[in-house]
Amino acid sequence: MKFSIARKLRLSFLLITALFLCSSVVLYKLVSGVEHNANSLLNNDLPTVDISRSLQQSVQSSMSSVRAYMLLGADEQMANELKAELAKTIAAVDALLPTLESKLNADNYQKVAQQWQALIDEQNTIMTISHTEDNLPAHTLLLYDASPVAEVALDQLQSLL
């Protein structure tokens, strides 16, 4: 088959136009996918990461408060300040958790909420027993059993000398 030059030009332009249309459709689908991924990233992933970082910082802050209470809680004023700081951290996380609920599925949110509640319970238990005699049995044994015996032994040694 012999085509005229005009017909060959029309066919080539038609072929180029079809290639441009096909590439435009493919490019549109790819750009739509990128836009969908970007929206998902901005609306779901980044807020979830931000909330989880805040949650992690709050957990670390509460653990620091508990450690400080264990060290400095014998002083009543310091103990009250540390308890208030811990309560503020717990309240901040309690306000933050509902925003995380919409970002996670129900099972993962339940696990996070249960772990947070378990952490609060354990911290309260630690703070309750941290300045009692039950917490430091070796220290209690030294103060109430070994010290009096040592004092008596020291008095006997002094009397012998």
Phi, psi and chi 1 to 4 in degrees:
 res  aa     phi    psi   chi1   chi2   chi3   chi4
   1 MET       -  129.0  -87.2 -159.6  -67.9      -
   2 LYS  -109.3  127.5  -71.9 -168.3  172.3 -171.0
   3 PHE  -107.4  152.7  -66.7  118.8      -      -
   4 SER   -76.1  163.7   67.0      -      -      -
   5 ILE   -61.6  -39.2  -68.3 -179.5      -      -
   6 ALA   -62.4  -42.4      -      -      -      -
   7 ARG   -68.4  -39.3 -170.1  168.2 -171.7  133.3
   8 LYS   -63.0  -40.8  -73.1  179.6 -175.8  177.5
   9 LEU   -63.8  -42.6  -76.3  172.6      -      -
  10 ARG   -62.7  -44.8  -82.7 -169.6 -149.5  122.1
  11 LEU   -63.3  -41.4  -79.1  174.8      -      -
  12 SER   -66.1  -41.9   65.4      -      -      -
  13 PHE   -65.4  -37.5  -78.8  123.8      -      -
  14 LEU   -63.3  -42.2 -177.0   62.9      -      -
  15 LEU   -65.2  -43.2 -178.2   61.7      -      -
  16 ILE   -64.5  -40.8  -70.8  172.4      -      -
  17 THR   -63.0  -41.9  -55.3      -      -      -
  18 ALA   -64.5  -40.2      -      -      -      -
  19 LEU   -63.5  -42.5  -76.3  172.6      -      -
  20 PHE   -62.5  -42.0  -84.1  129.1      -      -
  21 LEU   -63.2  -45.9  -82.1  173.4      -      -
  22 CYS   -62.1  -44.8  -71.4      -      -      -
  23 SER   -66.9  -33.7   65.9      -      -      -
  24 SER   -65.0  -42.6  -61.7      -      -      -
  25 VAL   -64.8  -44.9  167.8      -      -      -
  26 VAL   -63.8  -44.2  168.8      -      -      -
  27 LEU   -63.1  -40.3 -171.9   61.0      -      -
  28 TYR   -61.5  -43.2  178.0   75.9      -      -
  29 LYS   -64.5  -40.6  -71.3 -166.8 -176.9  -99.0
  30 LEU   -65.9  -42.0  -70.6  173.6      -      -
  31 VAL   -65.7  -37.9  167.7      -      -      -
  32 SER   -63.1  -40.6  -65.0      -      -      -
  33 GLY   -63.7  -42.1      -      -      -      -
  34 VAL   -64.4  -41.0  167.8      -      -      -
  35 GLU   -64.2  -41.5 -176.5 -179.2    7.9      -
  36 HIS   -62.7  -44.3  172.9   71.7      -      -
  37 ASN   -64.3  -38.9  -70.7  -20.1      -      -
  38 ALA   -65.5  -42.6      -      -      -      -
  39 ASN   -63.9  -41.5  -75.2  -24.0      -      -
  40 SER   -62.3  -41.5  173.0      -      -      -
  41 LEU   -63.3  -45.8 -178.9   70.2      -      -
  42 LEU   -72.5  -35.4  -69.6  174.2      -      -
  43 ASN   -91.1  -26.5  -66.0  -30.4      -      -
  44 ASN  -118.4  -54.1  -67.6  -30.2      -      -
  45 ASP   -69.9  -50.1  -62.0  -18.5      -      -
  46 LEU   -65.1  -43.2  -71.6  178.4      -      -
  47 PRO   -62.4  -34.9  -24.5   33.7      -      -
  48 THR   -65.5  -42.5  -57.2      -      -      -
  49 VAL   -64.5  -41.8  168.1      -      -      -
  50 ASP   -62.9  -44.6 -172.8   38.1      -      -
  51 ILE   -65.6  -41.3  -68.2  169.7      -      -
  52 SER   -67.9  -34.1   65.4      -      -      -
  53 ARG   -66.0  -42.2  -83.0 -160.8 -176.9  130.7
  54 SER   -62.4  -40.7  -63.3      -      -      -
  55 LEU   -64.2  -42.7 -173.0   60.2      -      -
  56 GLN   -63.8  -42.4 -177.9 -178.3   13.6      -
  57 GLN   -64.8  -36.8  -71.0  172.2  -11.0      -
  58 SER   -67.4  -38.9  -63.7      -      -      -
  59 VAL   -63.8  -43.7  167.1      -      -      -
  60 GLN   -64.4  -38.8  -70.3  173.9  -12.4      -
  61 SER   -64.4  -42.1  173.7      -      -      -
  62 SER   -67.2  -37.1   68.7      -      -      -
  63 MET   -66.6  -36.9  -68.0  -56.7  -65.8      -
  64 SER   -64.5  -39.6  -65.5      -      -      -
  65 SER   -63.9  -41.3  -64.0      -      -      -
  66 VAL   -66.0  -41.9  169.3      -      -      -
  67 ARG   -63.6  -42.9  -73.2 -177.8 -175.5  128.7
  68 ALA   -63.3  -38.7      -      -      -      -
  69 TYR   -63.7  -40.1 -178.3   82.5      -      -
  70 MET   -63.5  -35.4  -70.7  172.1   63.1      -
  71 LEU   -83.5  -41.9  -66.3  172.4      -      -
  72 LEU  -113.8    4.9  -53.9  170.7      -      -
  73 GLY   -71.8   -8.8      -      -      -      -
  74 ALA   -67.3  -30.6      -      -      -      -
  75 ASP   -77.2  121.5  178.2   26.1      -      -
  76 GLU   -61.5  -42.0 -160.0   60.8   37.4      -
  77 GLN   -66.0  -45.1  179.4 -176.4    0.6      -
  78 MET   -65.2  -38.7 -176.1   61.1   78.9      -
  79 ALA   -61.7  -42.7      -      -      -      -
  80 ASN   -65.4  -39.5  -69.3  -25.6      -      -
  81 GLU   -63.7  -42.9  -70.9  175.4   14.7      -
  82 LEU   -68.8  -37.3  -67.9  169.2      -      -
  83 LYS   -64.8  -39.6  -76.3 -179.1 -178.4  178.5
  84 ALA   -65.7  -40.1      -      -      -      -
  85 GLU   -63.5  -42.6 -176.4  178.8  -34.4      -
  86 LEU   -64.6  -41.4 -178.0   62.7      -      -
  87 ALA   -63.1  -38.4      -      -      -      -
  88 LYS   -64.9  -41.4 -171.7  176.7    9.3  170.6
  89 THR   -64.6  -42.3  -57.2      -      -      -
  90 ILE   -64.2  -41.7  -70.2  171.3      -      -
  91 ALA   -64.1  -38.0      -      -      -      -
  92 ALA   -64.4  -41.7      -      -      -      -
  93 VAL   -70.0  -38.8  171.0      -      -      -
  94 ASP   -62.0  -32.2  -73.0  -17.8      -      -
  95 ALA   -77.4  -26.6      -      -      -      -
  96 LEU   -82.5  -31.8 -171.2   65.7      -      -
  97 LEU   -60.1  -41.2  -83.1  179.2      -      -
  98 PRO   -61.8  -29.5  -26.8   34.9      -      -
  99 THR   -70.2  -26.0   60.7      -      -      -
 100 LEU   -76.7  -22.7 -170.8   61.0      -      -
 101 GLU   -61.8  -37.4 -175.1  174.0   11.6      -
 102 SER   -74.7  -17.4   63.9      -      -      -
 103 LYS   -92.7  -21.0  -52.1  -66.7 -177.2 -158.9
 104 LEU  -112.2  161.1  -62.2  175.4      -      -
 105 ASN   -76.5  167.5   61.6   31.8      -      -
 106 ALA   -61.5  -40.6      -      -      -      -
 107 ASP   -64.9  -46.0  -68.7  -23.1      -      -
 108 ASN   -65.6  -39.2  -72.6  -19.8      -      -
 109 TYR   -64.5  -41.3  176.5   74.9      -      -
 110 GLN   -60.7  -41.9  -92.6  -44.7   94.8      -
 111 LYS   -62.8  -44.4  -73.0  178.5 -175.7  176.0
 112 VAL   -63.0  -45.1  169.2      -      -      -
 113 ALA   -64.3  -40.7      -      -      -      -
 114 GLN   -66.8  -41.4  -72.6  172.6   -8.0      -
 115 GLN   -66.1  -37.5  -71.5  173.6   -9.4      -
 116 TRP   -64.9  -43.9  173.3 -114.7      -      -
 117 GLN   -65.2  -39.0 -169.3   58.1   45.2      -
 118 ALA   -63.9  -39.8      -      -      -      -
 119 LEU   -62.9  -43.9  178.4   68.3      -      -
 120 ILE   -61.0  -45.4  -68.6  172.0      -      -
 121 ASP   -61.5  -43.8  -65.7  -18.9      -      -
 122 GLU   -66.4  -39.4  -67.7  -59.4  -38.1      -
 123 GLN   -64.3  -40.9  -73.7  176.4  -16.9      -
 124 ASN   -64.3  -38.6  -71.5  -26.3      -      -
 125 THR   -64.0  -44.1  -56.9      -      -      -
 126 ILE   -61.6  -43.8  -71.0  170.1      -      -
 127 MET   -67.7  -31.3  -69.6  177.8   75.3      -
 128 THR   -68.3  -42.7  -59.2      -      -      -
 129 ILE   -96.2   -2.5   67.4  167.0      -      -
 130 SER   -66.1  -26.9   65.7      -      -      -
 131 HIS  -118.5   30.0  -67.8  -73.5      -      -
 132 THR  -105.6  166.3   62.5      -      -      -
 133 GLU   -70.4  -23.9  -67.8  176.9    4.9      -
 134 ASP   -67.4  -25.9  -64.6  -24.2      -      -
 135 ASN   -72.3  -35.1 -174.7   38.7      -      -
 136 LEU  -121.6   75.9  -57.7  169.1      -      -
 137 PRO   -63.8  -34.3   17.0  -25.2      -      -
 138 ALA   -67.5  -40.0      -      -      -      -
 139 HIS   -65.4  -43.4 -172.2  -99.9      -      -
 140 THR   -63.1  -42.7  -55.5      -      -      -
 141 LEU   -61.7  -40.7 -178.1   66.6      -      -
 142 LEU   -64.3  -45.8  176.1   70.4      -      -
 143 LEU   -68.7  -44.0  -74.8  177.3      -      -
 144 TYR  -100.3  -21.8  -62.2  115.5      -      -
 145 ASP  -112.1  -53.0  -66.3  -21.6      -      -
 146 ALA   -75.5  -39.1      -      -      -      -
 147 SER   -62.7  -47.4  -69.4      -      -      -
 148 PRO   -62.0  -38.1  -23.4   32.2      -      -
 149 VAL   -66.4  -42.4  171.1      -      -      -
 150 ALA   -64.9  -37.5      -      -      -      -
 151 GLU   -65.2  -42.2 -172.1  175.5  -15.4      -
 152 VAL   -64.9  -43.0  169.0      -      -      -
 153 ALA   -63.9  -39.3      -      -      -      -
 154 LEU   -65.7  -40.5 -174.8   61.2      -      -
 155 ASP   -62.5  -40.9  -73.1  -18.7      -      -
 156 GLN   -66.3  -40.1  -71.1  176.8   -5.6      -
 157 LEU   -65.4  -39.5  -78.7  173.4      -      -
 158 GLN   -65.8  -37.8  -75.4  178.4  -13.3      -
 159 SER   -69.4  -33.9   65.8      -      -      -
 160 LEU   -67.1  -34.9  -74.7  174.4      -      -
 161 LEU   -75.5      -  -68.1  175.6      -      -
